[in-house]
Amino acid sequence: QVQLVESGGGLVQAGGSLRLSCSGRLFGIMGWHHQAPGKQRELVATITAVGSTNYADSVKGRFTISRDNAKSTVYLQMNSLKPEDTGVYYCNRFPTPDYWGQGTQVTVSS
């Protein structure tokens, strides 16, 4: 049962930018998660229904999470990308995730 669809990933050079989108059924608090190759999925950013945000230290100042409830979409603006940002990005309900989507692949070359 697919409820969230991520998109916007791609290949970018270090220092570049990408904007990820997550469309579907949104919940009160939504989060973006990053799964680097061979590692566990980690939470990088959250946003409440009214727009309050929190970020992992690793992305603070570089990534911005936002949402458009009318469009049922959550975004992740990723700037100053680093090779360690490479991986699959997923969005989901926070703190208790619902079904996971397929994610979107981000590859940052050095």
Biopython code that builds the backbone (N, CA, C, O; Angstrom):
import numpy as np
from Bio.PDB.StructureBuilder import StructureBuilder

atoms = [
    (1, "GLN", "N", (0.849, -1.193, 0.000)),
    (1, "GLN", "CA", (0.000, 0.000, 0.000)),
    (1, "GLN", "C", (0.880, 1.237, 0.000)),
    (1, "GLN", "O", (1.389, 1.643, 1.045)),
    (2, "VAL", "N", (1.062, 1.839, -1.178)),
    (2, "VAL", "CA", (1.955, 2.980, -1.325)),
    (2, "VAL", "C", (1.199, 4.241, -0.984)),
    (2, "VAL", "O", (0.172, 4.544, -1.592)),
    (3, "GLN", "N", (1.706, 4.981, -0.006)),
    (3, "GLN", "CA", (1.050, 6.223, 0.357)),
    (3, "GLN", "C", (1.944, 7.434, 0.151)),
    (3, "GLN", "O", (1.446, 8.558, 0.077)),
    (4, "LEU", "N", (3.251, 7.230, 0.058)),
    (4, "LEU", "CA", (4.205, 8.311, -0.114)),
    (4, "LEU", "C", (5.127, 7.996, -1.286)),
    (4, "LEU", "O", (5.632, 6.879, -1.401)),
    (5, "VAL", "N", (5.344, 8.968, -2.146)),
    (5, "VAL", "CA", (6.206, 8.808, -3.308)),
    (5, "VAL", "C", (7.251, 9.912, -3.303)),
    (5, "VAL", "O", (6.926, 11.098, -3.363)),
    (6, "GLU", "N", (8.515, 9.501, -3.229)),
    (6, "GLU", "CA", (9.620, 10.448, -3.235)),
    (6, "GLU", "C", (10.153, 10.631, -4.656)),
    (6, "GLU", "O", (10.112, 9.709, -5.470)),
    (7, "SER", "N", (10.654, 11.838, -4.941)),
    (7, "SER", "CA", (11.232, 12.120, -6.256)),
    (7, "SER", "C", (12.214, 13.279, -6.138)),
    (7, "SER", "O", (12.281, 13.949, -5.107)),
    (8, "GLY", "N", (12.968, 13.504, -7.196)),
    (8, "GLY", "CA", (13.862, 14.652, -7.245)),
    (8, "GLY", "C", (15.331, 14.336, -7.067)),
    (8, "GLY", "O", (16.172, 15.230, -7.161)),
    (9, "GLY", "N", (15.652, 13.086, -6.813)),
    (9, "GLY", "CA", (17.052, 12.724, -6.638)),
    (9, "GLY", "C", (17.813, 12.758, -7.958)),
    (9, "GLY", "O", (17.242, 12.984, -9.025)),
    (10, "GLY", "N", (19.111, 12.528, -7.851)),
    (10, "GLY", "CA", (19.936, 12.516, -9.042)),
    (10, "GLY", "C", (21.405, 12.545, -8.710)),
    (10, "GLY", "O", (21.804, 12.371, -7.558)),
    (11, "LEU", "N", (22.208, 12.768, -9.736)),
    (11, "LEU", "CA", (23.661, 12.851, -9.594)),
    (11, "LEU", "C", (24.067, 14.321, -9.620)),
    (11, "LEU", "O", (23.680, 15.065, -10.521)),
    (12, "VAL", "N", (24.841, 14.726, -8.634)),
    (12, "VAL", "CA", (25.260, 16.119, -8.549)),
    (12, "VAL", "C", (26.687, 16.182, -8.020)),
    (12, "VAL", "O", (27.121, 15.304, -7.275)),
    (13, "GLN", "N", (27.403, 17.214, -8.404)),
    (13, "GLN", "CA", (28.769, 17.395, -7.895)),
    (13, "GLN", "C", (28.725, 17.985, -6.485)),
    (13, "GLN", "O", (27.760, 18.647, -6.103)),
    (14, "ALA", "N", (29.767, 17.738, -5.740)),
    (14, "ALA", "CA", (29.876, 18.317, -4.404)),
    (14, "ALA", "C", (29.729, 19.835, -4.489)),
    (14, "ALA", "O", (30.296, 20.482, -5.369)),
    (15, "GLY", "N", (28.963, 20.383, -3.560)),
    (15, "GLY", "CA", (28.673, 21.807, -3.568)),
    (15, "GLY", "C", (27.392, 22.163, -4.283)),
    (15, "GLY", "O", (26.917, 23.295, -4.191)),
    (16, "GLY", "N", (26.830, 21.208, -4.990)),
    (16, "GLY", "CA", (25.603, 21.446, -5.741)),
    (16, "GLY", "C", (24.359, 21.345, -4.888)),
    (16, "GLY", "O", (24.427, 21.187, -3.669)),
    (17, "SER", "N", (23.214, 21.439, -5.558)),
    (17, "SER", "CA", (21.927, 21.447, -4.868)),
    (17, "SER", "C", (20.940, 20.504, -5.546)),
    (17, "SER", "O", (21.022, 20.235, -6.744)),
    (18, "LEU", "N", (20.016, 20.018, -4.745)),
    (18, "LEU", "CA", (18.884, 19.237, -5.230)),
    (18, "LEU", "C", (17.676, 19.585, -4.383)),
    (18, "LEU", "O", (17.797, 19.994, -3.229)),
    (19, "ARG", "N", (16.498, 19.412, -4.987)),
    (19, "ARG", "CA", (15.259, 19.586, -4.237)),
    (19, "ARG", "C", (14.454, 18.304, -4.363)),
    (19, "ARG", "O", (14.045, 17.908, -5.454)),
    (20, "LEU", "N", (14.235, 17.664, -3.217)),
    (20, "LEU", "CA", (13.461, 16.437, -3.175)),
    (20, "LEU", "C", (12.005, 16.755, -2.864)),
    (20, "LEU", "O", (11.700, 17.721, -2.164)),
    (21, "SER", "N", (11.111, 15.926, -3.396)),
    (21, "SER", "CA", (9.688, 16.063, -3.122)),
    (21, "SER", "C", (9.132, 14.744, -2.619)),
    (21, "SER", "O", (9.612, 13.671, -2.984)),
    (22, "CYS", "N", (8.119, 14.839, -1.782)),
    (22, "CYS", "CA", (7.443, 13.663, -1.244)),
    (22, "CYS", "C", (5.956, 13.948, -1.306)),
    (22, "CYS", "O", (5.464, 14.859, -0.641)),
    (23, "SER", "N", (5.242, 13.174, -2.099)),
    (23, "SER", "CA", (3.818, 13.420, -2.304)),
    (23, "SER", "C", (3.002, 12.239, -1.816)),
    (23, "SER", "O", (3.426, 11.086, -1.897)),
    (24, "GLY", "N", (1.825, 12.554, -1.308)),
    (24, "GLY", "CA", (0.931, 11.503, -0.848)),
    (24, "GLY", "C", (0.235, 11.902, 0.430)),
    (24, "GLY", "O", (-0.005, 13.081, 0.690)),
    (25, "ARG", "N", (-0.084, 10.900, 1.222)),
    (25, "ARG", "CA", (-0.790, 11.146, 2.465)),
    (25, "ARG", "C", (0.185, 11.704, 3.495)),
    (25, "ARG", "O", (1.134, 11.029, 3.893)),
    (26, "LEU", "N", (-0.056, 12.938, 3.923)),
    (26, "LEU", "CA", (0.815, 13.551, 4.915)),
    (26, "LEU", "C", (0.219, 13.388, 6.308)),
    (26, "LEU", "O", (-0.997, 13.296, 6.479)),
    (27, "PHE", "N", (1.105, 13.355, 7.293)),
    (27, "PHE", "CA", (0.703, 13.244, 8.685)),
    (27, "PHE", "C", (1.117, 14.516, 9.419)),
    (27, "PHE", "O", (1.745, 15.404, 8.842)),
    (28, "GLY", "N", (0.759, 14.590, 10.693)),
    (28, "GLY", "CA", (1.033, 15.799, 11.461)),
    (28, "GLY", "C", (2.499, 16.192, 11.435)),
    (28, "GLY", "O", (2.840, 17.334, 11.128)),
    (29, "ILE", "N", (3.367, 15.235, 11.761)),
    (29, "ILE", "CA", (4.811, 15.485, 11.689)),
    (29, "ILE", "C", (5.380, 14.568, 10.611)),
    (29, "ILE", "O", (5.157, 13.357, 10.617)),
    (30, "MET", "N", (6.116, 15.174, 9.690)),
    (30, "MET", "CA", (6.746, 14.415, 8.618)),
    (30, "MET", "C", (8.258, 14.544, 8.737)),
    (30, "MET", "O", (8.774, 15.559, 9.204)),
    (31, "GLY", "N", (8.950, 13.512, 8.313)),
    (31, "GLY", "CA", (10.401, 13.540, 8.370)),
    (31, "GLY", "C", (11.027, 13.037, 7.089)),
    (31, "GLY", "O", (10.453, 12.221, 6.370)),
    (32, "TRP", "N", (12.222, 13.543, 6.820)),
    (32, "TRP", "CA", (13.051, 13.010, 5.746)),
    (32, "TRP", "C", (14.160, 12.175, 6.396)),
    (32, "TRP", "O", (14.753, 12.570, 7.400)),
    (33, "HIS", "N", (14.416, 11.033, 5.804)),
    (33, "HIS", "CA", (15.419, 10.106, 6.304)),
    (33, "HIS", "C", (16.447, 9.837, 5.209)),
    (33, "HIS", "O", (16.130, 9.865, 4.020)),
    (34, "HIS", "N", (17.667, 9.581, 5.627)),
    (34, "HIS", "CA", (18.763, 9.293, 4.713)),
    (34, "HIS", "C", (19.343, 7.927, 5.039)),
    (34, "HIS", "O", (19.665, 7.623, 6.188)),
    (35, "GLN", "N", (19.468, 7.106, 3.988)),
    (35, "GLN", "CA", (20.125, 5.817, 4.171)),
    (35, "GLN", "C", (21.346, 5.769, 3.269)),
    (35, "GLN", "O", (21.230, 5.608, 2.054)),
    (36, "ALA", "N", (22.516, 5.910, 3.878)),
    (36, "ALA", "CA", (23.765, 5.819, 3.126)),
    (36, "ALA", "C", (24.045, 4.358, 2.785)),
    (36, "ALA", "O", (23.544, 3.460, 3.462)),
    (37, "PRO", "N", (24.838, 4.111, 1.746)),
    (37, "PRO", "CA", (25.160, 2.733, 1.355)),
    (37, "PRO", "C", (25.726, 1.926, 2.512)),
    (37, "PRO", "O", (26.704, 2.335, 3.137)),
    (38, "GLY", "N", (25.118, 0.784, 2.801)),
    (38, "GLY", "CA", (25.593, -0.093, 3.843)),
    (38, "GLY", "C", (25.310, 0.356, 5.264)),
    (38, "GLY", "O", (25.810, -0.247, 6.214)),
    (39, "LYS", "N", (24.513, 1.408, 5.425)),
    (39, "LYS", "CA", (24.227, 1.936, 6.759)),
    (39, "LYS", "C", (22.732, 1.952, 7.023)),
    (39, "LYS", "O", (21.917, 1.767, 6.119)),
    (40, "GLN", "N", (22.395, 2.176, 8.279)),
    (40, "GLN", "CA", (20.986, 2.237, 8.650)),
    (40, "GLN", "C", (20.390, 3.586, 8.257)),
    (40, "GLN", "O", (21.093, 4.584, 8.093)),
    (41, "ARG", "N", (19.095, 3.573, 8.116)),
    (41, "ARG", "CA", (18.354, 4.786, 7.816)),
    (41, "ARG", "C", (18.436, 5.754, 8.994)),
    (41, "ARG", "O", (18.279, 5.354, 10.148)),
    (42, "GLU", "N", (18.685, 7.041, 8.691)),
    (42, "GLU", "CA", (18.801, 8.058, 9.738)),
    (42, "GLU", "C", (17.880, 9.227, 9.431)),
    (42, "GLU", "O", (17.695, 9.617, 8.279)),
    (43, "LEU", "N", (17.316, 9.766, 10.487)),
    (43, "LEU", "CA", (16.450, 10.933, 10.353)),
    (43, "LEU", "C", (17.310, 12.178, 10.157)),
    (43, "LEU", "O", (18.265, 12.396, 10.904)),
    (44, "VAL", "N", (16.977, 12.999, 9.155)),
    (44, "VAL", "CA", (17.758, 14.215, 8.933)),
    (44, "VAL", "C", (16.962, 15.496, 9.173)),
    (44, "VAL", "O", (17.545, 16.537, 9.476)),
    (45, "ALA", "N", (15.637, 15.431, 9.040)),
    (45, "ALA", "CA", (14.836, 16.647, 9.219)),
    (45, "ALA", "C", (13.388, 16.284, 9.489)),
    (45, "ALA", "O", (12.878, 15.288, 8.976)),
    (46, "THR", "N", (12.728, 17.107, 10.304)),
    (46, "THR", "CA", (11.297, 16.940, 10.553)),
    (46, "THR", "C", (10.591, 18.277, 10.427)),
    (46, "THR", "O", (11.193, 19.343, 10.555)),
    (47, "ILE", "N", (9.288, 18.183, 10.171)),
    (47, "ILE", "CA", (8.464, 19.384, 10.090)),
    (47, "ILE", "C", (7.073, 19.061, 10.614)),
    (47, "ILE", "O", (6.497, 18.026, 10.281)),
    (48, "THR", "N", (6.538, 19.959, 11.440)),
    (48, "THR", "CA", (5.196, 19.764, 11.969)),
    (48, "THR", "C", (4.167, 20.306, 10.973)),
    (48, "THR", "O", (4.512, 20.896, 9.948)),
    (49, "ALA", "N", (2.906, 20.089, 11.306)),
    (49, "ALA", "CA", (1.827, 20.545, 10.423)),
    (49, "ALA", "C", (1.806, 22.066, 10.265)),
    (49, "ALA", "O", (1.324, 22.590, 9.260)),
    (50, "VAL", "N", (2.336, 22.766, 11.274)),
    (50, "VAL", "CA", (2.324, 24.228, 11.201)),
    (50, "VAL", "C", (3.692, 24.798, 10.834)),
    (50, "VAL", "O", (3.895, 26.012, 10.877)),
    (51, "GLY", "N", (4.635, 23.917, 10.471)),
    (51, "GLY", "CA", (5.883, 24.396, 9.912)),
    (51, "GLY", "C", (7.074, 24.488, 10.833)),
    (51, "GLY", "O", (8.109, 25.019, 10.428)),
    (52, "SER", "N", (6.978, 24.000, 12.043)),
    (52, "SER", "CA", (8.152, 23.972, 12.922)),
    (52, "SER", "C", (9.110, 22.880, 12.453)),
    (52, "SER", "O", (8.694, 21.768, 12.127)),
    (53, "THR", "N", (10.381, 23.212, 12.425)),
    (53, "THR", "CA", (11.356, 22.292, 11.849)),
    (53, "THR", "C", (12.473, 21.939, 12.826)),
    (53, "THR", "O", (12.768, 22.681, 13.763)),
    (54, "ASN", "N", (13.081, 20.787, 12.578)),
    (54, "ASN", "CA", (14.273, 20.351, 13.299)),
    (54, "ASN", "C", (15.187, 19.618, 12.331)),
    (54, "ASN", "O", (14.732, 18.987, 11.377)),
    (55, "TYR", "N", (16.496, 19.715, 12.598)),
    (55, "TYR", "CA", (17.475, 19.128, 11.693)),
    (55, "TYR", "C", (18.550, 18.369, 12.459)),
    (55, "TYR", "O", (18.898, 18.711, 13.590)),
    (56, "ALA", "N", (19.061, 17.337, 11.815)),
    (56, "ALA", "CA", (20.238, 16.667, 12.339)),
    (56, "ALA", "C", (21.434, 17.606, 12.190)),
    (56, "ALA", "O", (21.485, 18.421, 11.269)),
    (57, "ASP", "N", (22.383, 17.483, 13.096)),
    (57, "ASP", "CA", (23.559, 18.357, 13.048)),
    (57, "ASP", "C", (24.288, 18.261, 11.709)),
    (57, "ASP", "O", (24.864, 19.241, 11.239)),
    (58, "SER", "N", (24.260, 17.093, 11.108)),
    (58, "SER", "CA", (25.004, 16.862, 9.875)),
    (58, "SER", "C", (24.472, 17.671, 8.690)),
    (58, "SER", "O", (25.190, 17.884, 7.714)),
    (59, "VAL", "N", (23.218, 18.121, 8.771)),
    (59, "VAL", "CA", (22.620, 18.847, 7.636)),
    (59, "VAL", "C", (22.199, 20.260, 8.010)),
    (59, "VAL", "O", (21.758, 21.023, 7.150)),
    (60, "LYS", "N", (22.330, 20.611, 9.269)),
    (60, "LYS", "CA", (21.890, 21.928, 9.728)),
    (60, "LYS", "C", (22.620, 23.027, 8.972)),
    (60, "LYS", "O", (23.845, 23.002, 8.852)),
    (61, "GLY", "N", (21.862, 23.990, 8.464)),
    (61, "GLY", "CA", (22.444, 25.082, 7.707)),
    (61, "GLY", "C", (22.589, 24.798, 6.226)),
    (61, "GLY", "O", (22.878, 25.704, 5.444)),
    (62, "ARG", "N", (22.390, 23.536, 5.829)),
    (62, "ARG", "CA", (22.517, 23.169, 4.407)),
    (62, "ARG", "C", (21.189, 22.689, 3.814)),
    (62, "ARG", "O", (20.895, 22.949, 2.647)),
    (63, "PHE", "N", (20.400, 21.997, 4.614)),
    (63, "PHE", "CA", (19.123, 21.446, 4.152)),
    (63, "PHE", "C", (17.967, 22.242, 4.761)),
    (63, "PHE", "O", (18.055, 22.738, 5.884)),
    (64, "THR", "N", (16.884, 22.349, 3.991)),
    (64, "THR", "CA", (15.672, 23.008, 4.466)),
    (64, "THR", "C", (14.473, 22.142, 4.125)),
    (64, "THR", "O", (14.240, 21.804, 2.965)),
    (65, "ILE", "N", (13.715, 21.790, 5.158)),
    (65, "ILE", "CA", (12.490, 21.023, 4.955)),
    (65, "ILE", "C", (11.309, 21.988, 4.937)),
    (65, "ILE", "O", (11.275, 22.961, 5.691)),
    (66, "SER", "N", (10.348, 21.708, 4.070)),
    (66, "SER", "CA", (9.142, 22.540, 3.998)),
    (66, "SER", "C", (7.984, 21.654, 3.556)),
    (66, "SER", "O", (8.189, 20.517, 3.132)),
    (67, "ARG", "N", (6.786, 22.174, 3.656)),
    (67, "ARG", "CA", (5.625, 21.398, 3.247)),
    (67, "ARG", "C", (4.552, 22.301, 2.668)),
    (67, "ARG", "O", (4.427, 23.466, 3.047)),
    (68, "ASP", "N", (3.788, 21.752, 1.757)),
    (68, "ASP", "CA", (2.629, 22.428, 1.190)),
    (68, "ASP", "C", (1.450, 21.487, 1.402)),
    (68, "ASP", "O", (1.231, 20.563, 0.619)),
    (69, "ASN", "N", (0.704, 21.729, 2.453)),
    (69, "ASN", "CA", (-0.389, 20.821, 2.812)),
    (69, "ASN", "C", (-1.472, 20.783, 1.742)),
    (69, "ASN", "O", (-2.114, 19.750, 1.551)),
    (70, "ALA", "N", (-1.682, 21.885, 1.049)),
    (70, "ALA", "CA", (-2.692, 21.919, -0.010)),
    (70, "ALA", "C", (-2.315, 20.988, -1.161)),
    (70, "ALA", "O", (-3.179, 20.433, -1.839)),
    (71, "LYS", "N", (-1.011, 20.832, -1.366)),
    (71, "LYS", "CA", (-0.532, 19.950, -2.436)),
    (71, "LYS", "C", (-0.130, 18.581, -1.902)),
    (71, "LYS", "O", (0.337, 17.729, -2.658)),
    (72, "SER", "N", (-0.310, 18.372, -0.604)),
    (72, "SER", "CA", (0.070, 17.091, 0.027)),
    (72, "SER", "C", (1.502, 16.714, -0.311)),
    (72, "SER", "O", (1.790, 15.576, -0.681)),
    (73, "THR", "N", (2.395, 17.690, -0.178)),
    (73, "THR", "CA", (3.792, 17.483, -0.554)),
    (73, "THR", "C", (4.729, 18.056, 0.500)),
    (73, "THR", "O", (4.499, 19.137, 1.041)),
    (74, "VAL", "N", (5.777, 17.313, 0.775)),
    (74, "VAL", "CA", (6.858, 17.752, 1.654)),
    (74, "VAL", "C", (8.117, 17.851, 0.791)),
    (74, "VAL", "O", (8.356, 17.004, -0.070)),
    (75, "TYR", "N", (8.905, 18.875, 1.025)),
    (75, "TYR", "CA", (10.110, 19.107, 0.241)),
    (75, "TYR", "C", (11.355, 19.048, 1.116)),
    (75, "TYR", "O", (11.299, 19.252, 2.328)),
    (76, "LEU", "N", (12.470, 18.765, 0.470)),
    (76, "LEU", "CA", (13.762, 18.868, 1.141)),
    (76, "LEU", "C", (14.715, 19.565, 0.179)),
    (76, "LEU", "O", (15.173, 18.968, -0.795)),
    (77, "GLN", "N", (15.008, 20.822, 0.456)),
    (77, "GLN", "CA", (15.984, 21.571, -0.325)),
    (77, "GLN", "C", (17.363, 21.262, 0.230)),
    (77, "GLN", "O", (17.637, 21.493, 1.408)),
    (78, "MET", "N", (18.222, 20.743, -0.622)),
    (78, "MET", "CA", (19.547, 20.298, -0.214)),
    (78, "MET", "C", (20.586, 21.158, -0.914)),
    (78, "MET", "O", (20.719, 21.099, -2.136)),
    (79, "ASN", "N", (21.313, 21.945, -0.158)),
    (79, "ASN", "CA", (22.367, 22.812, -0.698)),
    (79, "ASN", "C", (23.725, 22.381, -0.159)),
    (79, "ASN", "O", (23.814, 21.637, 0.817)),
    (80, "SER", "N", (24.777, 22.861, -0.810)),
    (80, "SER", "CA", (26.157, 22.561, -0.382)),
    (80, "SER", "C", (26.332, 21.065, -0.142)),
    (80, "SER", "O", (26.855, 20.643, 0.890)),
    (81, "LEU", "N", (25.893, 20.286, -1.099)),
    (81, "LEU", "CA", (25.923, 18.832, -0.934)),
    (81, "LEU", "C", (27.342, 18.306, -0.824)),
    (81, "LEU", "O", (28.274, 18.829, -1.436)),
    (82, "LYS", "N", (27.478, 17.249, -0.021)),
    (82, "LYS", "CA", (28.767, 16.607, 0.222)),
    (82, "LYS", "C", (28.679, 15.139, -0.206)),
    (82, "LYS", "O", (27.586, 14.576, -0.258)),
    (83, "PRO", "N", (29.804, 14.527, -0.510)),
    (83, "PRO", "CA", (29.772, 13.107, -0.891)),
    (83, "PRO", "C", (29.102, 12.228, 0.164)),
    (83, "PRO", "O", (28.480, 11.223, -0.181)),
    (84, "GLU", "N", (29.218, 12.586, 1.430)),
    (84, "GLU", "CA", (28.601, 11.776, 2.484)),
    (84, "GLU", "C", (27.081, 11.927, 2.522)),
    (84, "GLU", "O", (26.416, 11.214, 3.273)),
    (85, "ASP", "N", (26.524, 12.828, 1.738)),
    (85, "ASP", "CA", (25.071, 12.927, 1.612)),
    (85, "ASP", "C", (24.517, 11.886, 0.644)),
    (85, "ASP", "O", (23.301, 11.741, 0.513)),
    (86, "THR", "N", (25.392, 11.174, -0.022)),
    (86, "THR", "CA", (24.968, 10.136, -0.970)),
    (86, "THR", "C", (24.134, 9.077, -0.276)),
    (86, "THR", "O", (24.418, 8.686, 0.856)),
    (87, "GLY", "N", (23.096, 8.614, -0.973)),
    (87, "GLY", "CA", (22.255, 7.562, -0.425)),
    (87, "GLY", "C", (20.829, 7.702, -0.920)),
    (87, "GLY", "O", (20.534, 8.500, -1.809)),
    (88, "VAL", "N", (19.961, 6.914, -0.329)),
    (88, "VAL", "CA", (18.544, 6.968, -0.659)),
    (88, "VAL", "C", (17.821, 7.787, 0.405)),
    (88, "VAL", "O", (18.041, 7.618, 1.604)),
    (89, "TYR", "N", (16.962, 8.668, -0.062)),
    (89, "TYR", "CA", (16.201, 9.533, 0.837)),
    (89, "TYR", "C", (14.729, 9.121, 0.825)),
    (89, "TYR", "O", (14.124, 8.912, -0.227)),
    (90, "TYR", "N", (14.184, 9.013, 2.023)),
    (90, "TYR", "CA", (12.799, 8.612, 2.209)),
    (90, "TYR", "C", (12.079, 9.660, 3.058)),
    (90, "TYR", "O", (12.691, 10.329, 3.892)),
    (91, "CYS", "N", (10.794, 9.789, 2.836)),
    (91, "CYS", "CA", (9.989, 10.598, 3.747)),
    (91, "CYS", "C", (8.991, 9.678, 4.425)),
    (91, "CYS", "O", (8.625, 8.636, 3.882)),
    (92, "ASN", "N", (8.551, 10.068, 5.617)),
    (92, "ASN", "CA", (7.590, 9.253, 6.343)),
    (92, "ASN", "C", (7.077, 10.034, 7.535)),
    (92, "ASN", "O", (7.582, 11.103, 7.878)),
    (93, "ARG", "N", (6.081, 9.475, 8.140)),
    (93, "ARG", "CA", (5.523, 10.003, 9.376)),
    (93, "ARG", "C", (6.566, 9.873, 10.488)),
    (93, "ARG", "O", (7.329, 8.908, 10.550)),
    (94, "PHE", "N", (6.566, 10.887, 11.366)),
    (94, "PHE", "CA", (7.454, 10.864, 12.528)),
    (94, "PHE", "C", (6.622, 11.029, 13.783)),
    (94, "PHE", "O", (5.680, 11.821, 13.761)),
    (95, "PRO", "N", (6.911, 10.324, 14.896)),
    (95, "PRO", "CA", (8.029, 9.388, 15.053)),
    (95, "PRO", "C", (7.722, 7.960, 14.621)),
    (95, "PRO", "O", (8.638, 7.158, 14.441)),
    (96, "THR", "N", (6.448, 7.636, 14.454)),
    (96, "THR", "CA", (6.104, 6.257, 14.090)),
    (96, "THR", "C", (5.879, 6.184, 12.586)),
    (96, "THR", "O", (4.876, 6.692, 12.086)),
    (97, "PRO", "N", (6.794, 5.563, 11.866)),
    (97, "PRO", "CA", (6.650, 5.541, 10.402)),
    (97, "PRO", "C", (5.483, 4.692, 9.950)),
    (97, "PRO", "O", (5.100, 3.717, 10.597)),
    (98, "ASP", "N", (4.928, 5.094, 8.817)),
    (98, "ASP", "CA", (3.907, 4.304, 8.136)),
    (98, "ASP", "C", (4.631, 3.450, 7.087)),
    (98, "ASP", "O", (5.820, 3.174, 7.242)),
    (99, "TYR", "N", (3.951, 3.036, 6.047)),
    (99, "TYR", "CA", (4.612, 2.263, 4.996)),
    (99, "TYR", "C", (5.718, 3.107, 4.356)),
    (99, "TYR", "O", (5.543, 4.301, 4.111)),
    (100, "TRP", "N", (6.868, 2.459, 4.088)),
    (100, "TRP", "CA", (7.979, 3.163, 3.452)),
    (100, "TRP", "C", (7.798, 3.147, 1.936)),
    (100, "TRP", "O", (7.412, 2.130, 1.360)),
    (101, "GLY", "N", (8.081, 4.288, 1.293)),
    (101, "GLY", "CA", (8.062, 4.352, -0.153)),
    (101, "GLY", "C", (9.351, 3.792, -0.719)),
    (101, "GLY", "O", (10.149, 3.196, 0.004)),
    (102, "GLN", "N", (9.553, 3.983, -2.005)),
    (102, "GLN", "CA", (10.745, 3.451, -2.658)),
    (102, "GLN", "C", (11.957, 4.353, -2.473)),
    (102, "GLN", "O", (13.089, 3.938, -2.724)),
    (103, "GLY", "N", (11.723, 5.580, -2.037)),
    (103, "GLY", "CA", (12.833, 6.504, -1.857)),
    (103, "GLY", "C", (13.326, 7.081, -3.169)),
    (103, "GLY", "O", (12.887, 6.692, -4.251)),
    (104, "THR", "N", (14.257, 8.027, -3.043)),
    (104, "THR", "CA", (14.864, 8.634, -4.228)),
    (104, "THR", "C", (16.377, 8.685, -4.023)),
    (104, "THR", "O", (16.853, 9.103, -2.967)),
    (105, "GLN", "N", (17.116, 8.263, -5.025)),
    (105, "GLN", "CA", (18.573, 8.135, -4.912)),
    (105, "GLN", "C", (19.252, 9.480, -5.146)),
    (105, "GLN", "O", (18.967, 10.176, -6.120)),
    (106, "VAL", "N", (20.153, 9.829, -4.237)),
    (106, "VAL", "CA", (20.991, 11.017, -4.377)),
    (106, "VAL", "C", (22.440, 10.557, -4.401)),
    (106, "VAL", "O", (22.887, 9.836, -3.509)),
    (107, "THR", "N", (23.164, 10.974, -5.417)),
    (107, "THR", "CA", (24.574, 10.640, -5.519)),
    (107, "THR", "C", (25.368, 11.931, -5.683)),
    (107, "THR", "O", (25.144, 12.695, -6.622)),
    (108, "VAL", "N", (26.296, 12.164, -4.761)),
    (108, "VAL", "CA", (27.118, 13.371, -4.779)),
    (108, "VAL", "C", (28.553, 12.963, -5.095)),
    (108, "VAL", "O", (29.183, 12.224, -4.339)),
    (109, "SER", "N", (29.051, 13.447, -6.201)),
    (109, "SER", "CA", (30.425, 13.108, -6.607)),
    (109, "SER", "C", (31.404, 14.158, -6.081)),
    (109, "SER", "O", (31.077, 15.338, -5.958)),
    (110, "SER", "N", (32.607, 13.690, -5.779)),
    (110, "SER", "CA", (33.619, 14.611, -5.230)),
    (110, "SER", "C", (34.423, 15.260, -6.339)),
    (110, "SER", "O", (35.316, 16.061, -6.065)),
]
sb = StructureBuilder()
sb.init_structure("model")
sb.init_model(0)
sb.init_chain("A")
sb.init_seg("    ")
for serial, (resi, resn, name, xyz) in enumerate(atoms, 1):
    if name == "N":
        sb.init_residue(resn, " ", resi, " ")
    sb.init_atom(name, np.array(xyz, "f"), 0.0, 1.0, " ", f" {name:<3s}", serial, name[0])
structure = sb.get_structure()
